[in-house]
Amino acid sequence: MNVTDEMLQAAIKKAIEAGLLPRRPCREEAEVNRELIRLVVMAALRPSPPALEESPAEQRS
């Protein structure tokens, strides 16, 4: 799934509201923040692998 501009704007808005990003960053900082949030949203949308039935520690027992 592609990250749309609307998704990115919503994520940035929520990050600012939560205090994770500054409200008025400089231009360079805003570009870096946008890219970081894009990566976070992409990771959140990526399908997760199926859960293992047993943890590695349980398999050694």
WOGILIN-V755648 format. One record per residue. PHI is phi in whole degrees, 0 to 359 (999 if undefined). Layout:
phi
PHI
PHI
//
This chain:
phi
999
276
273
275
296
295
297
295
298
295
294
295
301
294
295
292
299
279
84
277
235
289
291
229
283
290
302
296
295
297
294
295
299
299
294
296
295
299
295
294
296
299
295
292
274
290
298
274
293
300
290
285
287
232
283
304
294
289
289
285
291
//
